[in-house]
Structure formats: C-alpha cells, structure tokens
Amino acid sequence: MKHYTCLLAALFAIACVSDAHAQRVERDIPYAKAHERQVLDVYAPDGAKNLPVVFWIHGGGWQTGDKTMVALKPKAFTAAGFVFVSINHRLLPTVEMGAITRDVASALGWVHKNIAAHGGDPARLLVMGHSSGGQLAALMCTDDRYVKAEGFSLTAIKGCVPVDADTFDIPAMIEVAETRARVHHLPLPTNGHRQKFGNDPAKHRDFSTVTHVAKDKGIPPFLILHIAGSADTGAQARRLAAVLEAAGISVKVVAGREATHASINDNIGAPNDTVSAALFAFVAEALKR
C-alpha cells in the first residue's frame, strides 16, 4: 500500500505529504456523556477508507492537558495514510485515577465501534501517548480488562508507543522519589505518584503496566521512547522493556539524544527527527502483524 511504501522509504510521514489528500477534521465528538471532557477529535485524509488508526492520549500529569496538544502529529499521520484520533479525559483532582483510566478505555471502545464510519480500520489500532498519556497508553495495551469491557481484545491493537512516560512501575517510582528525598534531607513529595494514585499499595500495583504483562494475552509490540537526559523515564523504559522481553513480547527502546520532555513529543513528524524515524519505522513493521 502507498503509505507503507512512503514510511519505509523515508521513515517518517512528512515524506508523503506531496501525495497526500487534504485533511478532514471532526472535533469534540462525545464518547461518553458524564462530563464535557469526554470528547475526541478525528483527523482523516479526504476519502479515507479502512485506514490504520493512531489513538493519541495527551500528557499533563493526569491533572492538565488537552486533545489539541498534538503539534505536527495529525498532519504527519494523515499524510502517511492514517486516521488520527486525539482524546480528552477527565482530570485529577476532580476525579480519581480509576475514572481517568475508564475514560480512556471508553474512548478506545468508541473508536473500535465507530471509526469505520470515519475511514478507519478498527482492527488496526496503534495506541500512543505522551508523559501521563504514555502511562495510560501502556496500561490500555497490557491490562486486557479495559478492552474486554469495551467488547474487543488486545489483538486489535497492533502497536503501543509511550513517549517519555515515567510511570510503568508505580511502586518503584514512589520508592525512588521518597528515598531520594530522605537521603538528601529534603521534604517528601506532596504532589507525587503516591498522592496522584492514592495511598493503597494494591492500587499502585494495579495501575502499573508491569503488573499486567504476560504471555498469550495478545499484547502488541512496544516502542518505548524517552529522552536521554532523564534518569526516571530512562529507568522506567528499561524496566518495562525487561518485563516485556521476559514475556516474549517485541519491544524496542529509543532515547532522544537531543530532546527535552516537551520536544520529543512536539517534534514527532518533523523532518530529520531521528525519534520520528524510529516511530514510523516501528509503525510500518507493527502493521504487518
């Protein structure tokens, strides 16, 4: 197919722009009715039909952020022959973490049920997110209770790409942050992972991606992107990669050498961006599953 050829030849979507159709955008489509933030945007090439779908979750520490924080991604992916979906979810502290994860699952379920009407293929989903959105993306792709509740299985998800997330193993993050504070004689965190995920160790484990990785669940291949300058996101990337590898699940870790937490996200789709090249090469391979 044309978009596979462009991806493999140039390794990122901008190379396909000259052949792309105009982009069509549908905004603020509700995927649930409990709150005004339960909406999503769909970007698609004109005439889209049966195209693979990128499902994007914004960052913001589960407390801020918006589905419009997509930078170059809609143009890059639609130019390469994808439908691109960006979602909102409810935020801390208005709701607790379980409501946020259920929102993301509901949005993913809406996409699986309805994306064909917008030119997408519900059997070829790619789930991605930045920062806190990366934690949510990884959880959706490993804890199959979420997709099962929406009436489908993990086999519909062909690839997962968390971008500079630090929260695949929540107990480890809490221990590292609190130990760091104690040994340096600093105050303990007051807005850290313990506060955001609650003070129940069972919930910490349940919201951790590493808890749910196992063989024969249909877990898709992972590309874990992180910035080279962050000890926390680098360590969490390696932790998740090790667990995936032990379960026989394909995983690649790529560090953005010149990137910041913001730029590794904003530059996805930019010409000559090495992280983008790795991402689009991964996507092309993942869609062969």
Secondary structure as UniProt FT lines:
FT   HELIX           2..10
FT   HELIX           13..19
FT   STRAND          23..30
FT   TURN            36..37
FT   STRAND          39..45
FT   TURN            46..47
FT   STRAND          51..57
FT   TURN            61..63
FT   TURN            67..72
FT   HELIX           73..79
FT   TURN            80..81
FT   STRAND          83..87
FT   TURN            92..94
FT   HELIX           97..114
FT   HELIX           115..118
FT   STRAND          120..130
FT   HELIX           132..140
FT   TURN            141..142
FT   HELIX           145..149
FT   TURN            150..151
FT   HELIX           154..156
FT   STRAND          157..163
FT   HELIX           170..183
FT   TURN            184..185
FT   HELIX           193..197
FT   HELIX           201..206
FT   HELIX           209..212
FT   TURN            215..216
FT   STRAND          222..227
FT   TURN            228..229
FT   HELIX           231..246
FT   TURN            247..248
FT   STRAND          251..256
FT   TURN            257..258
FT   TURN            261..262
FT   HELIX           263..266
FT   TURN            267..269
FT   TURN            271..272
FT   HELIX           274..286
FT   TURN            287..288
//
